[in-house]
């Protein structure tokens, strides 16, 4: 299966052939612009159109082997049949907000000196949990520094390293709870200028300025050492 979002996160739609279709298991296509839920990023939503109809896609999940994307249709929807040619269209506004948020969390990683113990990306609000062992967080300073990085217009690029390279450089992995996705012995990485570099399979904006202004919300204590930092898009 071609996962087109890995090459172009800005692709809004694509044509594809239906491989299989099941109301509960989902719809498998030969290629997909939809991102399947993983790494803290929700699965995409959108719709499929074909000569025989149209259905809404409410969620997307990884296939059992982790290498493909299953589109979860709305309930009681008529499904396309294997062999049908369909047009897959993203809910682009939602996807773009998730891209902005995901890139923001990478910037947050660069500013907080502590391993990430958990996280969740949302279209309106996102959060990361850090192991800070009781250290306080200056919300105002963090918000100022985060927006300064965004305004710095840093390029965001993706590349690949071998799994052997990752094993030799374990410090690249910031998230303790999420393993980087491995595809045939290769690991996708995301670099934000000279600011941040880490393994990541998610979708991102091409330049930090595209994120727009953000606000640091609640900083919550989650156990003895975990601090949860919430971030909101201003618009």
N, C-alpha and C positions, 0 to 999 in steps of 0.2 A: 504494500500500500504506500502511495506517495503522500507524505505529510507535508503539504505545501506551505504550511505556516512556518516551518523551519527555515525555508528559503526566503519567504516573503511574508512578514507579519502584517503587511498592509493589503494583501490580497483579500478583497471583499467576497469574491465568489469564484466558483469553478464549475466546469461540467465534468461529470464522472459517470461511470457505469455501476449499477447496483450489483454487488456480489451476493448479498443475502439480506433478507428483511424479516424481522420478527418484532412483534409489538412489545415484548418484554425485553428480549436480549438486545434489540437495537438494529440499526441498519448499517451495513458495512458497504463502503464504496471503494472503488479502485484508487481514488485520490480524494484528499479532503483539505479544505482551508480551516475546518473546525479544530480547535484545540481541545483535547480531552482533559478532564479534570486530573490534576496532578501537581505536586510540588507546592501546594497551597493555593494554586490558581484554579478557580472554578472552570468547569467546562463551558464551551461556547453554546449559545442558542441561536436560532435563526429559522430557516425554512428550506424545504426541498420543493422544486417545481419540475413537472414532467408533463408529457402530452396527455396523461390520464388524470392529472390532478395536482394538488398541492397539500403539503402538510407542514405543521409547525414542529420544529425540533426544540425540545425544552431543556435538553442537557446532552452532554457528550462524555463518554467514558472510554478508558483504555481497553483494548482487547486483552484477553487472558495472557497473551505473551508479552504485553506491554508495547508492542510495535505498531499497533494500529489504533483506529478511532471508531467507536461505535456511536451512532447518532440515536438518541433516545426520543422517539416520537411522542407527540401529545396523545393522550388517551383517546381510544375509540376513533382513531384516524385511519383512513384507507391507506394502505401501504403500496409503494411501487413494487414491482416484481423484479427478481433477478434478471439481469440483461437489459433492463430499462436504462435509458440515458436521462440523467437528471441534472438540474442546475442547483447547486448548493449555495445559499446566500446567508451570510452572517448577519446577526444583529450587530451591526458595526459600531453603533454608538456605545453599546455595552462593552464590546471587545476593546475599543479604544480606551475606555476608562480603565479597564483592567490592565492594559498595557502601561498606561501612565502610572497606575498604582504599583505595578510590579517593579518598574524601574525606580520608583521612589523608595521602595523597601531596600533595594540594593544600595542606594545612596545612604539610607539610614544605617545599614550595616557598616558602611565606611566611617560613620561618625561615632558609633557606640562600640567601645572596646570590651567586647564580651561575646562568647559563643551564643548562637541563636538556638533556643530550645523549642521553639514552636512559632507558628505564624499562620496568617490567613489573609488572602487577598480578596477584596470586595470592590464593587463598582463605586461605592460611596465612602466606605471606611475600610481600612486595612490595619493589621497589627503585626508586630513581631515581639516575641518573648526573649529576653536576654538573661543569661546567668551573670548577675552583677554582684552577688554576695553582699547585699545590703547597701551598695553604693547608691547615692541619690542621683536623680536625673534633673538637670536644669532645663525645664520645658522651653522657656523663652530662648535660651541660648541655642538649644537643639533646633527649634523652629527657624531661628535666624540662619543658622549654618546650613540647614537643609535647603532653604529657599535660595541661599547664595550659590549652592552647588547647582541647583536647577537653573538659575539665571546664568551660570557659567557656560552654558551651551556646549556641554561635553558630548562628543559623539558616542553612540552606543553601537557596538559591533559584536557579531557572533563569530565563533570559530570552533575548531575541534582539536582535542588532544587525545592521545591514546590513554587507555585505562592504566597502562604501565606508568605513564607520566604522572597521572593523578596519584597513583600509589606512592610515587617518589616525592610528591608534594602534597601531603595530606592537609596542610594548613590552608589550601585553597578552599576546602569545604567549610563553610561557615555554619551550616545548619546541622545540628546534632540529630534531629528527628527525621530528616528527609535525605535519602541517598540520591546522589546525582544519577540521572538516567544514562544508561550505557547502551549504545547501539552498535552491535557488531565489534565490540572492543574499543569503541570511540566514545568520548564524552564531550558533549557540547558545552562551550564556555561563553560567557558574556563579559565584555570589557566596557567600562565606562571611562573613556579617556585615560587619565592617570589616576583616577579616583578609586575605582573598584574593579576587581577581576575575580570571578568565581564560576564554578560549574552551574549551569542552569538550562533547563529545557523549555522555559516559558517564553512568552511573547513580550516584546519591549518596544518602546518608541525608539526612533532613530537618533534623537538628540534630546538632552535633558530639558531644554527650554520648552519643548512640546508638552511637558507635564503641566506647566502652569503653577500657580501658587498653591501651597499646601499649608495645612494647619496641624500642629501636634496637639492631639486631644489628651485624654486621661492617661496618666502613668500609674498603673496599678501594681500592687504587690501580689504575686502569685506564689505563695510559699516563702521559704526562708531566703532564697537567693534569686528567684525569678522576678523580673520587672517587665510588665507588659506595656509597650508603647503603642498607642493608637494614633493613626495618621488619617487625615481627611483631605480630600480635594476641596478647594475653596469654591469652585464654580459648581 
